[in-house]
C-alpha cells in the first residue's frame, strides 16, 4: 500500500482485494493515446515487482507513468520477478488502463497489460505488460516520436457497434 493510500482511512474494504467484485473487469472504453518522454535501457532480474490487486488505473491527461515489460504470465496481486524497462510516457487524454488492454506501438500490437505497481506512487505508477521476449525501450527500437495506444480487443472497443445492442426504437419487452 502506498503512503498516499495509508494516509486516507476508509471503513469499507477495497472491493477487489475483499472479493466483493470480480477481478476480471468487464468494460467498454475508448482507446488511450500516449507518447514517450524518456526511453529506458535497464533490465532487472530478481526485481520482484509486486502488482496491486485492482485491475485498472485511471490516467489523466498529461500524467507521466512508466512502462515495464515481463515474459512472466501473471495477474494482479502477483509478483513479477524479471522486468525490462521501456519508457516513461505521457498520456494525451484522460482514460482508464485495464488489465488485458493491448499496448500498440506505431500501429502494431506490442504486449498486453498485466497489472500495475505503485512503489513510486504518487510520483508515477508502473504499468506492466506481457511480451514475448524481455527487452528495454532502447533494444525494442523505441523513439520519442513513436505513438502508443492502449486498446481493448476489437470486440470490446467502445467505438465498435455491438451486434447485440438494442436501439432506443426497438421493443424491449
DAZIHU-V998345 format. One record per backbone hydrogen bond with DSSP energy under -0.5 kcal/mol. NH is the residue of the N-H (numbers start at 0). CO is the residue of the C=O. If there is no record, write none. Layout:
NH&CO ; NH&CO
This chain:
5&1 ; 6&2 ; 7&3 ; 7&4 ; 8&6 ; 14&12 ; 17&13 ; 18&15 ; 19&14 ; 20&14 ; 24&22 ; 26&24 ; 28&26 ; 28&155 ; 31&149 ; 33&147 ; 34&89 ; 36&87 ; 37&87 ; 39&85 ; 43&82 ; 46&43 ; 46&80 ; 47&80 ; 48&79 ; 49&47 ; 50&48 ; 50&77 ; 51&115 ; 56&96 ; 58&94 ; 61&90 ; 62&59 ; 64&88 ; 65&124 ; 66&86 ; 67&126 ; 68&83 ; 69&128 ; 72&70 ; 73&71 ; 76&51 ; 77&74 ; 79&48 ; 80&78 ; 82&43 ; 83&68 ; 84&41 ; 85&66 ; 85&83 ; 86&66 ; 87&37 ; 88&64 ; 89&34 ; 90&62 ; 91&32 ; 92&32 ; 94&58 ; 96&56 ; 98&54 ; 99&112 ; 100&97 ; 101&150 ; 102&110 ; 103&101 ; 103&148 ; 104&107 ; 105&103 ; 105&146 ; 107&104 ; 109&102 ; 110&102 ; 111&129 ; 112&100 ; 113&127 ; 114&127 ; 116&125 ; 120&117 ; 122&119 ; 123&119 ; 125&116 ; 126&65 ; 126&124 ; 127&114 ; 127&125 ; 128&67 ; 129&111 ; 130&69 ; 136&84 ; 137&39 ; 139&135 ; 140&137 ; 141&136 ; 145&142 ; 147&33 ; 148&103 ; 149&31 ; 150&101 ; 150&148 ; 155&152 ; 156&152 ; 156&153 ; 157&28 ; 159&156 ; 161&159 ; 164&161 ; 166&164 ; 169&166
